[in-house]
Every structure is written in structure tokens, then in C-alpha cells.
Amino acid sequence: MNNTTPNPLERLAQAACRWNTRPLDAETDWAARRALLDWFATTLPGCNQAPATLLSDTFATTRGEGSAVCYVDGHLGSPRYAALLNATASHTVEFDDIFKDGGYHPGSSTIAAALAVAQDIQATREQLHRAIIGGYEVGCRIALAIQPSHYRFWHTSATVGTMGAAVATAMLLGATSEQIGHAIALASSFAGGHQQNLQGEGTAKPLHAGHAADAGLMAGMAAAKGVTASLDSLHASNGFAAATSDSTGNWDAALEGIDDWTPITRMTVKNHGCCGHIFPALDGLKALQVSAPITAESIESIHIEGYGATYSMCNRPTPSSAQEARFSIQYCIAAYLVLGRVRLQAFEPLALEDVRIRALMPKVSVTERADIAARYPRQRMANIIVTTADGNTYQHLQETRKGDPEDPMTDNELLEKYQELVNGSLSPAASQSLQEVVMSSNQLPGSFALLGALGSVKSDRQ
């Protein structure tokens, strides 16, 4: 970045601050509603699973006082406690939204923090929406500046998510533009989460989002009270971008159109319950099945050509846990052929042990292809080559993913996803009530009893 380029941190803070007062058009407000409903869709299934349930036991004595709803245990408490557990739950079943151009999941941490603070201070629904939009604005654009090199070692949901959460928190607490800048700067020092903890059987990955929400809240609260940091933290030679990517940041790309479009209107809604780098292959297989007689029983081999992350993150031929299976292209392709979809059912014990799926997995291979890799992260593609037992070969180049801005999930498809995912967590009446609150009302979502939850609390705020 040259000396004549405005400080990107200050530009981003100003943009976030403007979202507190600028006109909120119908498209952007509706995008915020969709993001919030999708957040509940991915959060509630994770509320009854480790590691969120383990955190509830571990940190129960630190719940504190407050009116923020922890959906994991059903209790009210401090915003930081609720955000930590809720964001962890939200990142567990791999259905959280994506800003694909930045390779970043903003919703888990940003919405967890914003909702917890809004509930605690009894903010208006409009204030919540504006904070979510501002948090997405800053986080997504920072991701644009540091990707794709950042992703070699760092997990954006953990790192950039901290800054998105900090911005949303600071906005709700009435911070000035300068204070929002300090929130970003503080959060840049709290950000962490490396790629190795996305590997193996561990359950650290969901905590990446949980920590981002918690640390972002701390940064936003501190900055709103006057705690300061270096406003050169993003672009300086020893700042965040330099420390976590191969440059001091591509800030021209990050700031392009900052007053003309906002990232929350360009989100990917996940259609499959696995790593997004597997989506093009799944969509390509579905496309092939429209015109070719491809069934689980007919497969001789399936070869997938993708971009770097398709191979480096998803080439896992023998996953031994649900977490690993969500990142195994071999497992997900086989599960799709046997089950017809890759949603929650695909990662339950019966599916993980299904001999039909296990028999198909060795027939699936993956490699990186240079021309496809060159178009990442702006375009997520896969070339799928299927050979059947009768000797026929079928090939399809999948250039988009269902749910991406180029092939968006409709409102009806989003509602169908929400209803399916919360089916095991909410009664039909509670599911419908929450849907109406999020999509139709001006109320803040409040508390409700989860099926099989650790606890429940009643609230008149829903």
C-alpha cells in the first residue's frame, strides 16, 4: 500500500459507523433477516453436541449476569458467555454462511456477538440488523485483502471473525467511528486459529468461531469504553496482514465499491452440511445424474479435479469421525450417492458406518487442476469424471455452487433448509414461531426450549 492510499482500517471503521444511520434499503435488510435465520438453522443443531455442551459444563460458573440468551444451555447470562457458546455451536455442523470471495464464514461469530449484545442491552431489531451488516462489511472486506495466502496457515473464521464480531459489538454499544477503528485494531491482536486444528479428529474447529465471538466482544466493549490500539494495525509492515499473509494486504480490492455494495447481499447459503470446497463436486455429480445413469451401484470410479483447497483440505480417504467426514470428499461423494443428499443425516453414526458408503469411498479420487485453481477464490469450480461399471465415462465441469450469489438459494429453499435443520431441536410450533420472529417481525429473537437441551428459560421477548 502506498503512502497516498487512505488508512484501510479507518475507511472500514467509517463504513461500519455509517451503517448506524444510512438508509437501510429493503434488499439489505432482507439479507440481514436471511443471514439471521440461517444462523439459527446452523446453530441449533450444534447446541446439543460437543464441543458446545462441554463448554457449557466447563464454563457454567463464569456465566455472569446479563440478558443474553445462551441457546446451548437455555440460560441467560453475560454477552461474552452466550456468544462463546452460541458461536461454537454455530460452527459445529458445517452449515454456516460463506463469503466466498474472501473464503470466510462471517455469520457464526458476528451474529453470535451481535445478538448477545442486542439482547443484553435490549436494542431494537433495526439496531441488530445494522450491527450485523456492519460486522459483515468489515470482516468480509478484510478477508478480501488477505486471501488466498492467509488460508495456508490461518483459519479466517477464527481470525477475521474476531474483527467482524468486534465491529458489531462496538456499533451496538454506540461507539464512534474512531472507537470502531480501535475495536478492529484490538481484535487484530486477539485473532488466532491455525489450519492444523482443522485436521484430524479434534473438536477445536468450532471453538475457532466461539473464541472469535468472545474475543471480538471483548475488543468491541473495551473500545467503546475508550481503550485504544494502533490504527495502523491492519496494513503496517508488522501488522495483521503482513503477519498472516504474503503481503501487507490488497486493500484496493478490499475497499472496491465500499459505498456501492455491501457483502451481506453477496453471501453463500450452504446447501450441503460439509466443507464448502466439496460443494462444486457434489453439485457437479447432481448435474451429471440428470442426463446419465449414475447410481451408487454403477460406479467404477469418480475423479474430481479442483482447486488447491479441494485437495489439501478435503482429500481424506479414511475419515474416522463425523468432523473428519465433513471434510472428506471421498465420504461426501459416496454419501450423496447412497443417501441422495449431504445434510445432517449423512453424519449420524448409522451413515458413518454404512457399508455401502464405505465401499464407494475408495473409488473416489481428487487432484488439483491448475486452471481451476487459478480462478479461486472468486470462482469455486470442479471437473468431475465418472466411469461406470459398463465402461462408459461421463464428465462435467461445474462452474458454480448452489447457494453462491451466481446460483442463489431462494427464500423458499432457505426456509426448507431451516425447517429441516431445526427439526430435531425445536417443536414444529417453536420452529414456526422463531421463523416468523426472524423473517416477519421487528422483535429480537429471545429464548425457547430446545428438544433435549441442557436447560431452558422462558422469555417474553420472542
C-alpha positions in Angstrom: 0.0 0.0 0.0 1.5 3.4 -0.9 1.5 6.5 1.3 -1.3 8.2 -0.6 -3.7 5.4 0.0 -6.1 6.1 2.9 -5.7 4.0 6.0 -7.8 0.9 5.3 -8.7 0.4 9.0 -10.1 3.9 9.2 -12.0 3.5 5.9 -13.6 0.3 7.2 -14.5 1.8 10.6 -16.1 4.8 8.8 -18.1 2.4 6.6 -19.3 0.4 9.6 -20.2 3.6 11.5 -22.3 4.8 8.6 -24.4 1.7 8.8 -25.8 3.1 12.0 -27.5 5.9 10.3 -27.5 5.5 6.5 -30.8 4.5 4.8 -31.4 0.8 5.1 -32.8 -0.4 1.8 -35.2 -3.4 1.6 -32.7 -5.7 -0.2 -30.0 -5.2 2.5 -32.5 -5.5 5.4 -33.9 -8.7 3.9 -30.3 -10.1 3.5 -29.8 -9.5 7.2 -33.0 -11.4 8.0 -31.9 -14.3 5.8 -28.5 -14.3 7.5 -30.1 -14.4 10.9 -32.4 -17.2 10.1 -29.6 -19.2 8.5 -27.6 -18.6 11.7 -30.3 -20.2 13.8 -30.5 -23.1 11.2 -26.9 -23.9 11.7 -26.6 -23.0 15.4 -29.5 -25.0 16.9 -28.3 -28.5 15.7 -24.9 -27.7 17.3 -26.4 -26.8 20.7 -26.8 -30.5 21.7 -23.4 -31.5 20.5 -19.8 -31.3 21.7 -17.9 -29.2 22.0 -20.6 -26.6 22.9 -22.1 -28.9 25.5 -18.7 -29.5 27.1 -18.1 -25.8 27.2 -21.4 -25.3 29.0 -20.2 -27.7 31.7 -16.8 -26.2 31.8 -17.7 -22.5 32.0 -21.0 -22.6 33.8 -19.6 -20.8 36.8 -18.5 -17.9 34.5 -21.9 -17.3 33.0 -22.2 -14.0 34.8 -25.1 -11.6 34.9 -26.9 -10.4 31.9 -29.9 -10.8 29.5 -28.0 -12.6 26.6 -29.5 -16.0 25.7 -27.2 -18.9 25.6 -29.0 -21.4 23.3 -26.8 -24.2 24.3 -27.9 -24.4 28.0 -31.0 -22.2 27.8 -29.9 -19.8 30.4 -29.5 -16.0 30.4 -26.1 -14.6 31.2 -23.4 -12.2 30.1 -23.0 -11.5 26.4 -19.5 -12.9 26.3 -20.6 -16.2 27.7 -23.6 -16.5 25.4 -21.5 -15.5 22.3 -18.8 -18.0 23.1 -21.1 -21.0 23.4 -23.6 -19.9 20.6 -20.8 -19.3 18.1 -19.2 -22.6 18.9 -22.5 -24.4 18.3 -23.0 -22.4 15.1 -19.7 -23.7 13.6 -20.2 -27.4 14.6 -22.4 -28.9 11.8 -20.7 -27.0 9.0 -23.8 -25.2 7.6 -22.8 -21.6 8.4 -22.8 -19.0 5.6 -19.8 -18.1 3.4 -18.4 -15.0 1.8 -16.8 -17.0 -1.0 -14.6 -14.3 -2.5 -12.8 -14.0 0.9 -13.0 -17.6 1.9 -14.7 -16.6 5.2 -17.6 -17.7 7.3 -18.8 -14.4 8.9 -22.1 -15.5 10.5 -21.1 -17.8 13.3 -19.1 -15.2 15.2 -20.5 -11.9 14.0 -24.2 -12.8 14.6 -23.5 -14.6 17.9 -21.8 -11.5 19.2 -24.3 -9.0 17.8 -27.4 -11.0 19.0 -25.9 -11.5 22.5 -25.2 -7.8 22.9 -28.5 -6.7 21.4 -30.4 -9.0 23.8 -28.4 -7.7 26.8 -28.9 -4.0 26.1 -32.4 -4.5 24.7 -31.5 -3.0 21.4 -34.1 -2.6 18.6 -34.3 -5.1 15.8 -33.1 -2.4 13.4 -30.0 -1.8 15.5 -29.3 -5.5 15.5 -29.6 -5.7 11.7 -27.4 -2.7 11.2 -24.7 -4.1 13.5 -24.8 -7.4 11.6 -24.5 -5.6 8.3 -21.6 -3.5 9.6 -19.8 -6.5 11.0 -20.1 -8.4 7.7 -18.9 -5.3 5.9 -15.6 -5.1 7.8 -14.9 -8.8 8.2 -15.6 -9.7 4.6 -13.5 -6.9 3.2 -10.6 -7.7 5.5 -10.8 -11.3 4.2 -10.6 -9.9 0.6 -7.4 -8.1 1.5 -5.5 -11.1 2.9 -6.8 -14.1 0.9 -5.9 -16.5 -0.5 -2.5 -16.7 1.1 -3.8 -16.2 4.6 -5.6 -19.5 4.4 -2.4 -21.5 4.0 -1.8 -21.3 7.8 -4.7 -19.4 9.2 -8.5 -20.0 9.6 -10.4 -16.9 8.6 -13.4 -17.8 10.7 -11.1 -17.6 13.7 -9.0 -14.6 12.7 -11.1 -12.3 10.7 -14.2 -13.4 12.6 -12.8 -11.7 15.7 -12.9 -8.4 13.9 -16.4 -8.8 12.5 -17.6 -9.6 16.0 -15.8 -6.6 17.4 -17.3 -4.2 14.9 -20.9 -5.4 15.5 -20.4 -5.1 19.3 -18.9 -1.6 19.1 -21.7 -0.4 16.8 -24.4 -1.7 19.2 -22.7 0.0 22.1 -22.8 3.4 20.4 -19.1 3.6 19.5 -17.8 6.4 17.3 -16.1 5.8 14.1 -12.7 6.2 15.8 -13.7 3.8 18.5 -14.9 1.2 16.0 -11.4 1.5 14.5 -9.8 0.8 17.8 -12.1 -2.2 18.2 -10.8 -3.6 14.9 -7.2 -2.9 16.0 -7.7 -4.5 19.3 -9.4 -7.5 17.7 -6.5 -7.9 15.3 -4.3 -8.7 18.3 -6.8 -11.2 19.7 -7.2 -13.1 16.4 -5.9 -16.6 16.1 -6.6 -20.1 14.8 -4.4 -22.1 12.6 -5.1 -24.7 9.9 -3.7 -27.7 11.8 -6.7 -27.6 14.1 -8.9 -28.2 11.1 -7.3 -31.6 10.6 -7.8 -34.9 12.4 -10.5 -35.9 14.9 -10.2 -32.9 17.3 -13.1 -30.6 18.1 -11.1 -27.4 18.1 -12.5 -26.0 14.9 -15.9 -24.9 16.3 -14.1 -23.2 19.1 -12.4 -21.0 16.5 -15.7 -19.3 15.9 -16.6 -19.3 19.6 -13.3 -17.6 20.5 -13.7 -15.1 17.7 -17.1 -14.1 19.1 -15.8 -13.9 22.6 -12.6 -12.0 21.8 -14.4 -9.7 19.4 -16.9 -8.9 22.1 -14.0 -8.0 24.5 -12.4 -5.8 21.8 -15.7 -4.1 21.0 -16.7 -3.5 24.6 -13.2 -2.2 25.5 -13.0 0.2 22.6 -16.5 1.6 23.3 -15.2 2.5 26.8 -12.1 4.2 25.4 -9.4 1.5 25.2 -7.2 2.3 22.3 -4.8 0.5 19.9 -2.7 1.2 16.8 -4.9 2.4 13.9 -2.2 1.1 11.6 -2.8 -2.5 12.8 -4.2 -3.9 9.6 -1.7 -2.6 7.0 1.5 -1.7 8.7 4.7 -3.7 7.8 4.4 -5.6 11.1 0.6 -5.6 11.3 -2.1 -8.2 10.9 -2.0 -8.6 7.1 1.8 -8.8 7.0 1.9 -11.3 9.8 -0.8 -13.6 8.4 -0.5 -13.4 4.6 2.1 -12.9 1.9 1.8 -9.0 1.8 0.6 -6.0 3.8 -2.8 -6.6 2.2 -4.6 -6.0 -1.1 -6.6 -3.1 0.2 -7.6 -1.7 -3.2 -9.5 -4.9 -3.8 -10.9 -4.9 -0.3 -12.2 -1.4 -0.4 -13.5 -1.5 -4.0 -17.2 -0.4 -4.1 -17.3 0.1 -0.4 -20.2 2.7 -0.7 -21.9 0.9 -3.6 -22.4 -2.6 -2.4 -22.2 -4.5 0.9 -21.1 -8.1 1.4 -24.2 -9.3 3.3 -26.0 -9.1 0.0 -23.5 -11.4 -1.7 -23.4 -14.3 0.7 -23.4 -18.0 0.0 -26.0 -20.0 1.9 -24.7 -23.6 2.4 -26.8 -26.3 0.7 -24.7 -29.2 2.0 -23.5 -30.0 5.5 -19.9 -30.3 4.7 -16.8 -28.2 3.8 -17.7 -25.7 1.1 -14.7 -26.9 -1.0 -16.6 -30.1 -1.7 -19.8 -28.3 -2.9 -18.7 -28.0 -6.6 -18.1 -31.7 -6.8 -21.5 -32.5 -5.2 -23.3 -30.1 -7.5 -21.5 -31.5 -10.5 -22.4 -35.0 -9.6 -26.0 -34.0 -9.3 -25.9 -32.3 -12.7 -24.4 -35.4 -14.3 -27.2 -37.5 -12.8 -29.8 -35.5 -14.7 -28.7 -37.0 -18.0 -26.6 -40.0 -17.2 -27.5 -43.3 -15.5 -25.2 -42.8 -12.5 -26.1 -44.6 -9.3 -24.2 -45.9 -6.3 -24.3 -49.4 -7.8 -23.0 -48.3 -11.2 -19.8 -46.6 -10.1 -16.4 -47.9 -11.2 -14.5 -44.7 -10.4 -15.1 -41.0 -9.7 -12.3 -38.5 -10.2 -12.6 -34.8 -9.1 -10.3 -32.1 -10.4 -10.5 -29.0 -8.2 -8.5 -26.0 -6.8 -5.9 -26.2 -4.1 -8.1 -26.4 -1.0 -10.2 -29.1 -2.7 -7.2 -31.4 -2.5 -5.3 -30.1 0.5 -8.3 -29.9 2.9 -10.7 -32.5 1.5 -8.5 -35.4 0.3 -9.3 -37.6 3.4 -9.8 -41.2 2.1 -10.5 -42.8 5.5 -12.3 -40.4 7.9 -12.9 -41.8 11.3 -15.3 -39.2 12.8 -18.2 -37.0 11.8 -15.9 -34.0 11.9 -13.4 -35.6 9.5 -16.2 -36.9 7.3 -17.4 -33.4 6.8 -14.0 -32.6 5.2 -13.7 -35.8 3.2 -14.6 -35.5 -0.4 -14.4 -39.3 -0.6 -17.0 -39.7 2.1 -19.3 -36.9 1.0 -19.4 -38.0 -2.6 -20.2 -41.6 -1.5 -22.8 -40.4 1.0 -24.5 -38.4 -1.7 -24.8 -41.3 -4.0 -26.2 -43.6 -1.3 -28.4 -41.1 0.7 -29.3 -38.7 -2.0 -28.1 -35.6 -0.1 -25.4 -34.5 2.4 -27.3 -32.9 5.2 -27.4 -33.8 9.0 -28.3 -37.4 8.4 -25.1 -38.0 6.5 -23.0 -37.6 9.6 -25.0 -39.6 12.1 -23.5 -42.9 13.3 -25.6 -45.1 11.0 -24.4 -43.3 7.9 -20.8 -43.1 9.1 -20.9 -46.9 9.5 -22.9 -47.6 6.3 -21.1 -50.4 4.4 -22.4 -49.0 1.1 -20.8 -45.7 1.7 -17.6 -47.2 2.8 -17.4 -49.5 -0.2 -17.7 -46.5 -2.6 -15.1 -44.3 -0.9 -12.0 -46.0 -2.3 -13.4 -45.4 -5.8 -13.3 -41.6 -5.3 -10.0 -39.6 -6.0 -9.2 -35.9 -6.2 -6.4 -33.8 -7.6 -5.7 -30.1 -8.1 -6.1 -28.7 -11.6 -4.1 -25.6 -12.5 -6.7 -23.6 -14.5 -9.4 -24.3 -11.9 -7.0 -23.3 -9.1 -6.2 -20.0 -10.9 -9.8 -18.9 -10.6 -10.0 -19.5 -6.8 -11.3 -17.9 -4.6 -13.5 -15.8 -6.8 -14.8 -18.9 -8.5 -15.2 -22.3 -6.9 -15.2 -25.0 -9.6 -14.8 -28.7 -10.0 -14.4 -31.0 -13.0 -16.0 -34.4 -12.2 -15.2 -37.6 -14.3 -17.4 -40.6 -13.6 -16.6 -44.0 -15.0 -19.4 -46.6 -14.7 -19.1 -50.4 -14.5 -20.3 -50.8 -18.1 -17.2 -48.8 -19.3 -18.9 -45.5 -20.0 -17.3 -42.3 -18.9 -19.2 -39.1 -18.1 -17.6 -35.7 -17.5 -19.0 -32.3 -16.2 -17.3 -29.0 -15.4 -19.2 -27.4 -12.6 -18.6 -23.7 -12.6 -20.9 -22.6 -9.8 -22.1 -23.8 -6.4 -25.8 -23.9 -5.4 -26.2 -21.2 -2.8 -23.5 -18.9 -4.2 -24.6 -15.4 -5.4 -24.3 -16.8 -9.0 -26.8 -19.5 -8.2 -28.6 -18.3 -5.0 -30.7 -20.3 -2.7 -34.3 -18.9 -3.0 -36.2 -17.8 0.1 -38.3 -21.0 -0.1 -35.1 -23.1 -0.3 -33.7 -21.3 2.7 -36.9 -21.9 4.7 -36.8 -25.6 3.7 -33.2 -25.8 4.9 -34.0 -24.0 8.2 -37.0 -26.3 8.9 -35.0 -29.4 8.2 -32.0 -28.5 10.3 -34.0 -27.3 13.4 -36.4 -30.3 13.2 -34.5 -32.2 15.9 -34.0 -29.1 18.1 -37.4 -27.4 18.1 -41.0 -28.5 18.2 -42.9 -27.6 15.0 -44.7 -24.8 16.8 -41.5 -23.3 18.2 -39.8 -23.6 14.8 -42.6 -21.7 13.1 -42.7 -19.1 15.8 -38.9 -18.4 15.5 -39.2 -18.3 11.8 -41.9 -15.6 12.0 -40.0 -13.6 14.6 -36.8 -13.5 12.4 -38.4 -13.1 9.0 -41.6 -11.0 9.7 -41.4 -9.2 13.0 -39.5 -6.3 14.5 -38.8 -8.2 17.7 -35.5 -9.5 18.9 -35.3 -13.3 18.9 -35.5 -14.4 22.5 -35.4 -17.7 24.4 -37.2 -21.0 23.7 -36.9 -24.6 24.9 -34.8 -26.9 22.8 -35.7 -30.5 22.5 -33.1 -32.4 24.6 -31.3 -29.2 25.6 -29.3 -28.8 28.8 -31.8 -26.4 30.1 -34.4 -23.9 29.1 -35.6 -20.4 30.1 -38.7 -18.6 29.3 -38.7 -15.1 27.8 -41.4 -12.8 26.6 -39.0 -11.3 24.0 -39.9 -13.8 21.3 
